[in-house]
Amino acid sequence: MILSSEQEHAIELCCDLNNRIASVTGGAGTGKTLVLGHIHKELSKKYSIALCAPTGRAAKRIQELTGVRAKTIHKLLEFPSPADDIQTSDDDDNEGELTFESFHEPRRCRFNPFEEQIIIVDESSMVGPELYRYLISALRKNGVIRFFGDNNQLLPVEDGEPPFRTVLAKFPSTELTYNFRSGDDVVSNAYRILQGKVPIRNDRFDVVYTDNPVLELIRLVERHPEYGDDDHQVIMPTRKGSVGTLRVNPSIQVKLNKGPELLRLPRFESNDNDLVVRAKDKFLWCKNDYGLNLFNGEIGRITKIDTEDGTLWLRTGEGRNVEVPPRLRMYNAYLHTTINYDPRKQLELGYAITTHKSQGSEFDTIIYCMSRNAAFLLNRNNFYTAVTRAKRKVIVVCDRRAMGLALRREKRDDR
């Protein structure tokens, strides 16, 4: 394949090991993955390389596209895993309870750096300040790191200056601007969104206008139950409120999963209603839990529930089977204290997820629902990020005011 001058420049930049830190950015269809593949092929002739991404889904996706084995950043940094730290309590009072030591620090650090000389990070716009510091700290003395990402996507939710934006500004970087997929109806509309233009309806991109987007979304999913499958995803700008995922998920659950057995899970806030889950429900894991080896943003299925003791069995998108007990006992090596907690509070229904949680993922069909009632979160970057998660089709369900607000605002600093 013939490379553009932009792509050749990006490859030359990243293959120059005099640059300890370098980055490549570009929108959908600009060939970032192609460039990444060429860089890996060229540098792997002489050097050891590790390819990683912030989430399991993102790592799996880049591995499928490049043919190069990829890990999550957490695995590359070697955060403690359950196999290392977890054990069954021998205490009669805590029979069957799981205990693990929580260090919350990666094994790879400046005292124990990466074995690989070159680290390539994909979906870098998702990397928050803490994870960025861990990556830089774990580089070998002569090691280099290359960041790839789309600067048009949403910024990380963590406080602090977004690292990808920082490396683009402070270190050698290049931007890919030519869209090789201009004939792709989803990608072309994604660029219209960035330009503040209304998307054009076509066979792969539909817009449904309604005065009540949430109600229309529920009706749409009821007519098309396949939209609740793993290959399809409902995305919304916000989690809370009347038009957020917390309200919408139970409504979709009722339409798609009416199994008789249910389990009520407590929430972090005592005044919040319990979460009702059933076997076969789609789940979203919301916080990193090193004891269970489950990480923020993982999506999968609840395969089994035990209504007697409250245990859940999950299957992640990566194919891992995880048992989640109603209580874990965590020993914190730094505080020298033991904490008891319910890990099930970190689980939510995953039929509808926020745009932030969808980053790094790709689905066959995306149904993006936005309402004027969540006006403060409507902007081009949120809209663009959501629709570029689709491989085949996008369906936008919204009211006309929400569409206008989403296209009028470019708010990259929105958290």
C-alpha positions in Angstrom: 0.0 0.0 0.0 1.3 3.5 -0.9 1.6 5.8 2.1 0.8 9.5 2.1 3.4 12.0 2.9 1.7 12.6 6.3 1.9 8.9 7.1 5.5 8.6 6.0 6.4 11.6 8.2 4.6 10.0 11.2 6.6 6.7 10.6 9.9 8.6 10.4 9.1 10.6 13.6 8.2 7.5 15.6 11.2 5.4 14.3 13.6 8.1 15.4 14.7 6.8 18.8 16.3 10.1 19.7 12.8 11.2 20.5 12.0 9.6 23.9 8.4 10.6 23.7 6.5 11.2 20.4 2.9 11.1 19.4 0.6 10.7 16.4 -3.0 12.0 16.3 -5.7 11.9 13.7 -9.4 11.5 13.2 -11.4 8.5 12.1 -10.2 7.1 8.8 -6.8 8.9 8.7 -4.8 5.7 8.9 -3.4 5.8 12.4 -3.6 2.0 12.7 -1.8 1.5 9.4 1.0 3.8 10.6 1.2 2.0 13.9 1.5 -1.3 12.1 4.3 0.0 9.9 6.2 1.4 12.9 5.9 -1.9 14.7 7.1 -3.8 11.7 10.1 -1.5 11.2 11.2 -1.2 14.8 10.7 -4.9 15.8 13.5 -5.9 13.4 16.0 -4.5 15.9 14.2 -3.8 19.2 11.8 -5.3 21.7 8.3 -3.7 21.5 5.1 -3.8 23.7 1.8 -2.6 22.3 -0.9 -1.6 24.8 -4.2 0.2 25.2 -6.2 1.5 28.1 -9.0 -1.2 28.1 -9.3 -4.8 27.2 -11.7 -4.1 24.4 -9.3 -1.5 22.9 -6.3 -3.9 23.2 -8.3 -6.7 21.5 -9.4 -4.4 18.8 -5.9 -3.1 17.9 -4.6 -6.7 18.0 -7.3 -7.7 15.5 -6.4 -4.8 13.2 -2.6 -5.1 13.3 -2.1 -8.8 14.0 0.3 -7.7 16.8 -0.3 -9.0 20.3 -1.5 -6.2 22.6 -2.1 -5.9 26.3 -4.0 -3.6 28.5 -1.8 -0.9 30.1 -2.6 -2.4 33.5 -1.3 -5.8 32.4 1.8 -4.2 30.9 2.5 -2.4 34.1 1.9 -5.7 36.0 -0.6 -4.5 38.6 -1.2 -7.2 41.2 -3.7 -9.9 40.1 -5.9 -12.2 42.1 -3.7 -15.2 41.3 -0.9 -13.4 43.2 -2.7 -12.0 46.2 -6.1 -13.7 46.8 -6.7 -16.5 49.2 -9.6 -18.2 51.0 -9.9 -17.3 54.7 -9.3 -20.1 57.2 -11.1 -18.1 59.9 -14.2 -20.0 60.9 -16.1 -16.7 61.3 -15.2 -15.7 57.7 -15.5 -19.1 56.0 -15.7 -18.8 52.2 -14.7 -15.1 52.3 -12.0 -14.0 49.9 -9.0 -12.0 51.1 -6.3 -10.3 49.1 -3.5 -7.9 49.7 -4.0 -4.6 47.9 -0.9 -2.7 46.9 -2.6 -0.6 44.2 0.8 0.0 42.7 2.2 -1.6 39.5 5.3 -3.9 39.7 6.8 -2.1 36.8 8.3 1.2 37.9 11.6 3.1 37.8 13.2 0.4 40.1 11.8 -2.4 37.9 11.3 -0.9 34.4 9.8 -2.5 31.3 11.9 -5.2 29.6 10.8 -3.8 26.2 12.7 -0.9 24.9 9.8 0.6 22.9 6.2 1.0 24.3 3.4 1.9 21.9 0.1 3.1 23.4 -3.0 3.2 21.4 -6.2 5.1 22.2 -4.0 7.5 24.2 -6.8 10.1 24.6 -8.2 7.8 27.2 -5.1 7.8 29.4 -5.4 9.7 32.6 -2.7 11.5 34.5 -2.0 8.7 37.0 -1.6 6.0 34.4 0.6 8.3 32.3 2.9 8.8 35.2 3.2 5.1 35.8 4.0 4.5 32.1 6.7 7.2 32.0 8.2 6.0 35.3 8.5 2.4 34.1 10.4 3.2 30.9 13.9 1.8 30.6 16.8 4.2 30.7 17.1 4.0 26.9 13.4 3.3 26.4 11.0 5.3 24.3 7.2 5.6 24.2 4.9 6.4 21.3 1.3 7.6 21.8 -1.4 7.2 19.2 -4.9 8.7 19.6 -7.7 10.8 18.3 -7.5 14.3 19.8 -11.2 14.9 18.7 -12.5 12.4 21.3 -13.5 13.1 24.8 -10.8 13.8 27.4 -10.2 11.5 30.4 -12.5 12.1 33.4 -9.7 12.3 35.9 -8.7 15.7 37.3 -5.5 17.3 35.9 -4.2 18.2 32.5 -5.0 15.5 29.9 -1.7 13.7 29.2 -2.3 13.2 25.5 -3.0 16.9 24.9 0.2 17.6 26.9 2.4 15.3 24.9 1.0 16.7 21.6 2.0 20.2 22.7 5.3 19.6 24.4 7.0 16.7 22.5 7.5 15.9 18.8 4.2 15.0 17.3 2.3 14.9 14.0 -1.3 15.0 12.9 -2.8 12.9 10.2 -5.5 15.0 8.4 -6.3 13.2 5.2 -9.5 11.0 5.5 -9.0 7.8 3.5 -12.6 6.7 4.3 -14.4 9.8 3.0 -16.7 7.4 1.2 -17.7 5.7 4.4 -21.1 7.1 5.4 -20.4 6.8 9.1 -17.0 8.5 9.0 -18.1 11.2 6.6 -20.9 12.1 9.1 -18.5 12.0 12.0 -16.5 14.8 10.2 -19.7 16.7 9.6 -20.4 16.6 13.3 -16.9 18.1 14.0 -17.7 20.9 11.6 -21.0 21.6 13.3 -23.1 20.3 10.4 -26.2 18.1 10.7 -25.4 14.4 9.8 -26.9 13.3 6.4 -29.3 10.3 6.6 -28.2 7.3 4.6 -28.4 3.5 4.7 -25.8 3.4 7.5 -26.7 6.5 9.5 -30.2 7.2 10.6 -31.6 10.1 12.7 -34.8 9.8 14.6 -36.3 13.1 15.8 -38.8 12.9 18.7 -40.0 15.0 21.5 -39.2 12.2 24.0 -35.9 10.6 23.0 -35.8 8.2 26.0 -39.3 6.8 25.4 -38.5 6.4 21.7 -35.2 4.6 22.5 -37.1 2.1 24.7 -39.6 1.5 21.9 -36.8 1.1 19.4 -35.0 -1.5 21.6 -38.3 -3.4 22.1 -38.8 -3.6 18.4 -35.2 -4.6 17.8 -34.1 -6.8 20.8 -30.8 -7.5 19.0 -29.7 -4.0 20.0 -29.2 -5.4 23.4 -26.7 -8.0 22.1 -23.0 -7.7 22.7 -22.2 -6.4 19.2 -24.6 -3.5 19.6 -24.6 -0.7 22.1 -26.8 2.1 23.3 -24.7 5.2 24.2 -25.8 8.3 26.1 -24.0 11.5 27.1 -24.8 11.2 30.8 -25.2 8.7 33.6 -27.4 10.5 36.0 -30.7 12.3 35.8 -34.0 11.4 34.0 -32.2 11.0 30.7 -29.1 9.1 32.0 -28.0 5.5 31.8 -29.0 4.8 35.4 -32.7 5.4 34.6 -32.7 3.9 31.1 -30.9 0.6 31.8 -33.7 -0.9 34.0 -36.3 0.1 31.4 -34.3 -1.7 28.7 -33.7 -4.7 31.0 -37.5 -5.1 31.5 -37.9 -5.3 27.7 -35.1 -7.7 27.0 -34.6 -9.9 30.1 -37.6 -11.1 32.0 -36.1 -14.1 33.8 -37.9 -15.1 37.0 -34.8 -15.2 39.2 -33.4 -11.9 40.3 -30.8 -10.6 42.7 -30.8 -7.2 44.5 -27.4 -5.5 44.8 -26.8 -2.7 47.2 -25.4 0.6 45.9 -22.7 2.9 47.3 -25.2 5.4 48.5 -27.5 3.9 51.2 -30.5 5.9 50.0 -30.2 4.7 46.4 -32.5 1.9 45.4 -30.9 -1.6 45.0 -29.9 -2.7 41.5 -31.9 -5.6 40.3 -29.9 -8.1 38.1 -30.7 -11.4 36.4 -28.6 -14.0 34.7 -28.0 -13.0 31.0 -28.0 -9.3 31.9 -25.5 -7.1 30.2 -23.2 -5.5 32.8 -20.7 -2.7 33.0 -17.9 -2.7 35.6 -17.3 0.8 36.9 -14.1 0.8 39.0 -10.7 -0.9 38.9 -10.8 -3.9 41.3 -7.3 -5.5 41.4 -8.5 -8.3 43.7 -11.0 -9.5 41.0 -8.9 -8.5 38.0 -11.9 -6.4 36.8 -11.3 -2.9 35.4 -13.2 0.3 34.8 -15.3 0.1 31.6 -15.3 -3.6 31.1 -18.6 -4.9 29.5 -19.9 -8.4 29.5 -22.6 -10.8 30.7 -23.9 -12.0 34.0 -23.8 -15.8 33.4 -25.2 -16.9 36.7 -26.5 -15.6 40.0 -26.9 -17.3 43.4 -30.0 -15.9 45.1 -29.0 -17.5 48.4 -25.6 -16.1 49.1 -25.6 -13.2 46.5 -22.6 -14.4 44.4 -22.4 -13.4 40.8 -20.6 -15.0 37.9 -19.5 -12.8 35.1 -18.1 -13.3 31.6 -16.1 -10.3 30.3 -15.8 -9.2 26.7 -12.3 -10.7 26.7 -13.8 -14.1 27.6 -12.7 -14.3 31.2 -15.0 -15.9 33.8 -15.0 -14.1 37.1 -16.7 -15.0 40.4 -17.8 -11.9 42.3 -18.7 -12.7 46.0 -20.9 -10.5 48.2 -17.9 -9.6 50.3 -14.2 -9.3 49.9 -11.6 -8.6 52.7 -8.8 -6.4 51.5 -5.6 -6.0 53.4 -3.9 -2.7 52.5 -0.1 -3.1 52.8 0.5 0.6 53.1 -2.2 1.4 55.7 -1.6 -1.9 57.5 -5.3 -2.5 57.9 -8.0 -4.8 56.6 -11.1 -3.4 54.8 -14.3 -5.4 54.2 -16.3 -4.3 51.1 -19.0 -5.5 48.7 -17.4 -5.6 45.2 -20.9 -6.0 43.6 -21.5 -2.3 44.2 -19.0 -1.7 41.3 -21.4 -3.3 38.8 -24.1 -1.6 36.8 -26.3 -2.7 34.0 -24.6 -2.2 30.6 -27.4 -2.1 28.1 -26.8 1.7 27.9 -23.4 3.2 28.7 -22.0 6.7 28.7 -19.9 8.0 25.9 -16.9 8.1 28.2 -17.3 4.4 29.0 -17.6 3.6 25.3 -14.1 5.0 24.4 -11.7 2.4 23.1 -14.5 0.1 22.1 -16.1 -0.7 18.7 -19.6 -2.1 18.1 -21.5 -3.2 15.0 -24.3 -0.8 15.7 -24.4 2.3 17.9 -27.7 3.8 19.1 -26.8 7.3 20.4 -29.6 8.9 22.5 -29.4 12.6 23.5 -32.0 14.9 25.0 -32.3 18.6 25.6 -32.8 17.7 29.3 -29.0 17.0 29.5 -28.0 20.1 27.6 -24.8 20.7 29.6 -23.2 17.6 28.2 -24.1 18.0 24.6 -21.2 19.0 22.4 -19.4 17.9 19.2 -16.7 15.9 20.9 -19.2 13.7 22.8 -21.3 13.2 19.6 -18.2 12.5 17.5 -16.8 10.0 20.0 -20.1 8.1 20.2 -20.7 7.7 16.5 -17.1 6.7 15.7 -17.6 3.6 17.9 -19.8 2.1 15.1 -18.4 -0.3 12.6 -21.6 -0.7 10.5 -24.5 1.5 11.5 -25.4 4.5 13.6 -28.9 5.4 14.8 -29.3 8.8 16.5 -32.4 9.3 18.7 -32.8 12.9 19.8 -35.0 16.0 19.8 -34.2 18.9 17.5 -32.9 21.2 20.2 -30.5 18.5 21.4 -29.1 18.1 17.9 -28.6 21.9 17.6 -26.8 22.1 21.0 -24.6 19.1 20.2 -23.4 20.6 16.9 -23.1 24.2 18.2 -20.7 23.4 21.1 -17.1 22.3 20.9 -16.2 21.6 24.6 -13.1 19.5 24.9 -12.6 20.4 28.5 -15.9 18.9 29.5 -15.4 16.2 32.1 
